[in-house]
Amino acid sequence: MSFVTGAYRPGALLPLLSALLTGACGDSGPTTTGGSDDATSTDATSSGTEASATTNSTESGESATTSATTSGGTTAGTTAGATTGDDAILCPEGAINFGELCFLPDTVGLGMSPASIDSADLDLDGHLDVFAANLSVNPQRVLFGDGAGQFSEIESFPIAPVGQRDVTAGDVNGDGLPDLVGANVVVGYVTVHPGLGAREFGAFTPVAAGVKPRRVELADLNDDGALDLLAVSEDPGPEAAEGLIIRLGDGEGGFAEESVYAVGPGPYDVAYGDVDGDGALDVAVTNYDSEDEYSDVVVRYGDGQGGLTDQSRVFEVAEGSRRVLLADYDDDGALDILTASFNQSAIGYLPGDGDGDFAVASDGEWIPLQLEDVTGVYDIAVRDLNADGRSDLVSVHRESGTVAIVLRAEDSLVGPRYNYITGLYPLTLTVGDFNGDARPDIAVASSFSGALTLLLSTEPIG
């Protein structure tokens, strides 16, 4: 699920600011094969059902630390903290201090093995809801939000096939109600659960999208008002290269025949947006597998008619890069590429120029966003968290069991980083205003604990 919203116009490319990127990210992270979601945690400490949750910040050689004790993924103890220096703030009792931000932590159940989560207003009550794809069980998990940071489950879950890897939502049949659309890598098709209203969803309709669809997106690629289907499949079918599947929607729940576009070996994730300013949506796909010690991102350009042109660009990124985002991280008006690598514990950045090209470092490879002690990056999001006009970075780290927030400093691509321990093996996150205060909140799903960790923004004291 990409975090791209709206249309972007061409903008001047910012300088690479190499002085702000102090060195390369480490490559000592663990290696997994075949896109496996199994790993051993080396940094998170647990004894029985208890673990220590710590929030750390570092800026100009100074640090401030707050801690809380969690039991079974639920915050049992709370500590208000403050940053060092003149900008120190106090948070309300029970809130965690993240520099100039305060978050109230909470945890709710989300079912077994959530592999991906997203958020949208599924019941059209004006409040964001959270929904999950689950790998090992087949109920389609949905949590309905009340707009005040609380969530309730629906009484009966729509049934999805085992092995769902991704899920998104959109009105594909034109009835005004959001539908749930999932990628199911085990059974080999995309599922569409039609929204029925009253917080209910109908039985799914299978939609072919290659043999092993791993990620799915909905977007209006041909500007006809109907949502189209994009999916990446490790095996699109007989006599076809691994690639990106596009099926144009008819606005009534049906989809045209597949169009398959080659993107590289082991495609894992897809993001879309207008990277060259021509009004047509383009796509970026990460390719996880490679015989070399790197992965790559392939950019394919939209033709405005629902297809892709023959033009493409390939960029080397860190080995094992899974997630890809198209987002304006440097705030110059042009979409940039960001990637998350679990294998090399790295976040890659390729600044876009608004004309369809992306800059690389002097050696021709991706630019690392240097973040100290980054481990096992599995998911990332870009959002202005503190309303300072600068995009900030949120990342999920499966190995250490943490979610991290990087608040960008002025004239910099990085800044102080704050960590919070979640449930066991977090894989995925979504960002949105869940408590109605017009500030972004963060939700992180943990695979082993089946928990949704919430960081709900709250006003500082004074």
Buried (B, 14 or more C-beta within 10 A) or exposed (E): BBBBEEEBEBBEBBEBBEEBBEEBBBBEBBEBEEBEBEBEBEEBEEEEEEBBBBBBBBBEEEEBEBBBEBEBBBBEEBBBBBBBEEEBBBBEEBBBBBBBBBBBBBBBBBBBBBBBBBBBBBBEEEBBBBBBBBBBBBBBBBBBBBBEBBBEBBEEBBBBBEBBBBBBBBBBBBBEBBBBBBBBBEBBBBBBBBBEEEBBBEEBBEBBBBBBBBBBBBBBBBEBEBBBBBBBBBBBBEEBEBBBBBBBBBBEBBBEEBBBBBBBBBBBBBBBBBBBBBEBBBBBBBBBBBEEEBBBBBBBBBBBEBBBBEEBBEBBBBBBBBBBBBBBBBBBBBBBBBBBBBBBBBBBBBBBBBEBBBBBBEEEBBBBBBBEBBBBBBBBBBBBBBEEEBBBBBBBBBBBBBBBBBBBBEEEBBBBBBBBBBBBBBBBBBBBBBBBBEBBBBBBBBBBBBBBBBBBBBEBEE
